[in-house]
Amino acid sequence: MALPRITSPHATGSNRTQRVMLLVLAATLPGVIVLTWLYGAGTLINLCWASAVALGFEALLLKVRQRPVQFFLRDGSALVTAVLLALALPPYSPWWLTLIATGSAIVFGKQLYGGLGQNPFNPAMIGYVVVLISFPVEMTTWPVPHSVGLGAGLQHILGIAALPDGWSQATALDVMKLNRSLTVEELWTNPAFGHFGGIGSEVVNLAFLAGGLFLLHKRLFSWHAPVGMLAALAVMSLVFWNGSGSDSHGSPLFHLLSGATMLGAFFIVTDPVSGATSTLGRLIFGAGVGILVYVIRAWGGYPDGVAFAVLLMNLAAPTIDYYTRPRTYGHRKAERGFKLGE
């Protein structure tokens, strides 16, 4: 007897996990190219070392958890975590710093909760925050663009020698927060700090913006979370912008093109697992990240607050989803629970 033919509508799509991860990696290429042009091979070394560490920790934890190693390694999620984390770390970071950051991301940010799709926090931001809190000096000192040679950079990575004097500097966000004796005009007289967010940072942010627009074009995520974050950050910096004196917190353009703003907006807050899932929820989630980024930058203890803002909003994502649940077809409003006795 022949089985009845299944007639219900079914949809198939090509957005498998591996394909999505490959597109995300492709979208980071403009940022990788600009960072390599500015700082030399340090970014590529970070990427290679972080990728090897991430795949190693991922394989080890999968083996311990008795999961199919090759199947989960091929999905590319560990590689994306490593790449995003390596791009956020300063070029020529010491080998042990990248090891701790990447290992923390995979172990405590991902596998501890059951692997891909189970993590409540963004794994890359977990790794970043661990090393930022533990090693603030190494995490807030970047090379001067076009200054570090490969030999000196490798010696710094291996711990043989520190970067020579004049080859490293604080970022524009660091100077804006810590050196309150400088006005904005005096800060921009230094060619290393460019015109808006630092000569390195502003170009890198534009590169990640291009990569993010590519992902939007491919419809890997909706516009709600990144637009919510960037709009909230711009509004906050506009409302509290108090001119260009020594007590200034920076203009909207400064904040949009400084630090990890565009990397966070298009590659971090768009994470479908640790962020909000409803359309309105994504907008609120992104806006919350933007507000917290400005609050931390202006009045907090760290110069760039993207990682902390994302993790705090990861905590709020379930509540945001609960109150922004879309209306079920055939019902007047979304059902948010069960009455006692049902």
Secondary structure, DSSP 4 states (H G I P E B T S, - for coil): -PPPPP-S-----S--HHHHHHHHHHHTHHHHHHHHHHHTTHHHHHHHHHHHHHHHHHHHHHHHTT--HHHHHTT-HHHHHHHHHHHHSPTT--HHHHHHHHHHHHHTTTGGGTSTTT-SS-HHHHHHHHHHHH-HHHHSEEEPTT---HHHHHHHHTTSSPPPTTSEEE-HHHHHHH-TTS-HHHHHTSGGGTTTT-HHHHHHHHHHHHHHHHHHHTTSS-SHHHHHHHHHHHHHHHHT--TTSTT----HHHHHTSTTHHHIIIIITT-TTTS--SHHHHHHHHHHHHHHHHHHHHHSSSS--HHHHHHHHHHHHHHHHHHTPPPPTTSSS------TT-
